[in-house]
Amino acid sequence: MLIYVEKKMPIWSKPDDEHYHGPCTYRLIVCEQNYCGKTFEFHQRMQNHKSASKKWRKRDQDYGDAQDVHKLIDNNWDDVVIEIIARYPDQDKDNKEDKLFMDQREIEAIKFYDSYCNGLNMDEGGRLGVSQRMMGSHYALGSTRTTEQKQAISQRMTGKKRGRAYNKPKSVHATKAEKTWNFSSSLQATQQLAIQFKENFDQSSISKACRGKYGSKKNLHVYKGIHFEYD
């Protein structure tokens, strides 16, 4: 018997980026929010992000330092948009000056996309910024996030939206036997159906069912006996 296994694939802003393996600065777009980073091994770094997003709960439980970007992805790697900002193929990870060069490019990217104060980066970039965050100290290039900024990020995390990161939430049409429902988003569908049926409806599963990516190969739009579709 063949078992259908869905392979989670991200959305590539530029298709050629998928085949690049070298040093670069990059951007992840998760639910319309930016995360910027730098790496000497792009392909491996993306695999690390994917793995960390699956395991962030255990990481947070054991160490208390899971990153916001991994919490928001939360095993929904196929909803992430990936973009290489700039490639630096001549940079060497074993060269101190090249490391400093890459740190500066990361700092510039985070500043350009405002992904620290109004995004998913947890510091302002560079090796010193990461080191001080791990020590629980102030960030290297300025003050910590304000209380208002932290609250805004917390609200986005609580009400996080699934679905394609480039788009706003789409309305959802659901049917079961002769019953029909219309919802403004998969989040509303999750909440309202849970109230009506007194069950725990998983928002991520509903989002996948809407896009025809849930369950067995014959019923990709069906979750808990309910047929979902985007309008």
Legacy VTK file of the C-alpha trace (Angstrom):
# vtk DataFile Version 3.0
C-alpha trace
ASCII
DATASET POLYDATA
POINTS 231 float
0.000 0.000 0.000
1.326 3.388 -0.968
1.304 6.096 1.695
1.027 9.685 0.504
3.486 11.965 2.314
3.308 15.685 1.707
6.715 17.273 1.203
6.901 20.705 2.757
8.366 23.220 0.316
8.848 26.925 0.944
7.963 29.684 -1.506
11.020 30.977 -3.355
10.869 34.689 -4.162
13.382 34.061 -6.931
13.406 30.443 -8.180
17.173 30.397 -8.715
17.743 31.027 -4.998
16.755 27.436 -4.268
19.929 26.170 -5.915
22.415 28.519 -4.217
24.592 27.118 -1.436
27.152 29.846 -0.667
27.495 32.932 1.576
24.701 35.501 1.461
22.288 37.678 3.375
18.710 36.476 3.192
15.168 37.321 4.209
12.332 35.101 5.440
8.793 36.452 5.107
6.503 34.792 7.636
2.884 35.961 7.836
3.893 39.273 6.209
6.705 39.830 8.724
10.428 39.963 7.941
13.346 38.069 9.411
16.834 38.833 8.062
20.005 36.842 8.500
23.402 36.010 7.079
25.093 32.697 6.457
28.143 31.177 4.810
26.163 28.050 3.844
22.737 29.130 2.610
21.239 25.708 1.876
22.239 24.301 5.266
20.965 27.415 7.037
17.509 26.980 5.481
17.454 23.357 6.634
18.335 24.554 10.148
15.445 27.043 10.113
13.047 24.320 8.995
14.218 21.946 11.715
14.123 24.626 14.441
10.553 25.588 13.542
9.454 22.011 14.203
11.225 21.798 17.557
10.796 25.301 19.002
8.495 24.167 21.851
11.069 21.741 23.212
13.803 24.343 22.706
11.780 26.900 24.657
11.028 24.400 27.398
14.657 23.290 27.772
16.477 26.577 27.231
13.856 29.345 27.108
15.383 30.951 24.016
13.372 29.760 20.996
13.344 32.458 18.333
10.170 34.346 17.423
10.591 33.440 13.750
10.554 29.707 14.528
7.530 30.053 16.802
5.590 31.784 14.053
6.599 29.271 11.365
5.656 26.451 13.752
6.152 23.552 11.340
4.431 25.461 8.494
7.528 25.669 6.334
5.469 25.635 3.147
4.021 29.048 4.086
7.442 30.744 4.284
8.759 33.014 1.532
12.557 32.872 1.132
14.602 35.530 -0.637
18.353 35.978 -0.999
19.082 39.676 -0.489
22.685 39.580 -1.726
25.249 36.881 -2.555
28.888 37.021 -1.449
30.480 33.893 -2.972
34.062 35.031 -2.259
33.614 35.266 1.514
35.391 32.649 3.643
33.914 31.538 6.970
37.419 30.892 8.329
38.584 34.455 7.598
38.064 36.929 10.460
37.675 39.940 8.174
35.106 38.108 6.060
33.126 37.273 9.205
33.094 40.938 10.186
32.041 41.839 6.634
29.102 39.424 6.804
28.114 40.694 10.249
27.910 44.233 8.862
25.803 43.109 5.908
23.380 41.398 8.289
23.120 44.532 10.433
22.377 46.598 7.326
19.704 44.152 6.139
17.931 44.127 9.508
17.988 47.912 9.592
16.781 48.252 5.978
13.802 45.918 6.487
13.184 47.174 10.051
12.970 43.557 11.122
14.187 44.099 14.690
11.733 46.742 15.945
8.912 45.755 13.582
9.756 42.224 12.549
10.982 38.865 13.820
14.685 39.475 14.501
15.454 39.325 18.213
18.537 41.548 18.012
20.025 44.093 15.643
22.437 41.653 14.024
26.111 40.749 14.050
27.986 38.381 16.326
28.045 40.777 19.281
24.298 41.277 19.104
23.693 37.522 19.229
26.189 37.034 22.078
24.589 39.702 24.212
21.100 38.351 23.562
22.237 34.932 24.767
23.587 36.521 27.959
20.299 38.349 28.527
22.015 41.719 28.246
21.209 44.827 26.242
21.592 44.567 22.499
24.831 45.666 20.962
23.744 48.532 18.740
21.169 50.293 20.884
18.461 49.807 23.463
16.248 46.784 23.882
12.782 46.638 22.385
10.305 48.910 24.109
7.372 47.480 26.040
5.061 48.564 23.227
7.173 46.756 20.629
7.216 43.582 22.702
3.437 43.729 23.159
2.910 44.208 19.424
5.053 41.162 18.638
3.258 39.136 21.311
-0.114 40.033 19.795
1.081 39.001 16.336
2.296 35.697 17.753
-1.033 35.070 19.535
-3.134 35.911 16.499
-0.739 34.540 13.936
-2.159 33.964 10.487
-1.517 30.888 8.431
-1.688 30.832 4.664
0.553 32.344 2.025
2.793 35.007 3.509
2.322 37.377 0.580
-1.468 37.455 0.961
-3.907 38.635 3.561
-6.176 35.949 5.049
-8.716 34.653 2.547
-12.335 33.914 3.339
-13.151 30.257 3.921
-16.197 28.317 2.723
-16.956 25.108 4.611
-19.565 22.395 4.085
-20.621 19.255 5.941
-23.634 17.339 4.683
-26.319 20.027 4.316
-24.601 22.538 6.586
-22.559 25.429 5.192
-20.414 28.098 6.808
-18.618 31.185 5.562
-15.679 32.559 7.529
-13.427 35.565 7.044
-10.266 33.536 7.744
-9.024 30.105 8.799
-8.597 31.485 12.335
-12.292 32.366 12.504
-13.162 28.956 11.047
-11.095 27.275 13.761
-12.710 29.239 16.575
-16.318 29.054 15.400
-16.275 25.372 14.484
-14.647 24.475 17.801
-17.493 26.251 19.592
-20.174 24.578 17.473
-18.770 21.040 17.596
-16.972 21.332 20.953
-13.776 19.974 19.404
-10.237 21.266 19.042
-9.856 22.367 15.433
-6.259 22.903 14.377
-5.841 26.154 12.434
-2.857 24.891 10.474
-4.769 21.782 9.363
-7.713 23.902 8.219
-5.362 26.143 6.243
-3.865 23.078 4.557
-7.325 21.647 3.812
-8.322 24.936 2.179
-5.278 24.669 -0.090
-5.814 20.994 -0.853
-2.800 19.814 1.117
-4.333 17.979 4.069
-4.887 14.306 4.747
-5.038 11.445 2.290
-4.529 11.919 -1.419
-8.260 11.468 -2.154
-9.524 13.998 0.404
-7.020 16.835 0.446
-9.697 19.473 1.169
-11.355 17.593 4.050
-10.628 17.973 7.759
-12.746 16.220 10.431
-15.448 15.495 7.880
-15.725 19.142 6.787
-14.876 20.211 3.236
-12.927 23.497 3.133
-12.277 25.884 0.262
-10.939 29.386 -0.232
-13.346 31.689 -2.065
LINES 1 232
231 0 1 2 3 4 5 6 7 8 9 10 11 12 13 14 15 16 17 18 19 20 21 22 23 24 25 26 27 28 29 30 31 32 33 34 35 36 37 38 39 40 41 42 43 44 45 46 47 48 49 50 51 52 53 54 55 56 57 58 59 60 61 62 63 64 65 66 67 68 69 70 71 72 73 74 75 76 77 78 79 80 81 82 83 84 85 86 87 88 89 90 91 92 93 94 95 96 97 98 99 100 101 102 103 104 105 106 107 108 109 110 111 112 113 114 115 116 117 118 119 120 121 122 123 124 125 126 127 128 129 130 131 132 133 134 135 136 137 138 139 140 141 142 143 144 145 146 147 148 149 150 151 152 153 154 155 156 157 158 159 160 161 162 163 164 165 166 167 168 169 170 171 172 173 174 175 176 177 178 179 180 181 182 183 184 185 186 187 188 189 190 191 192 193 194 195 196 197 198 199 200 201 202 203 204 205 206 207 208 209 210 211 212 213 214 215 216 217 218 219 220 221 222 223 224 225 226 227 228 229 230
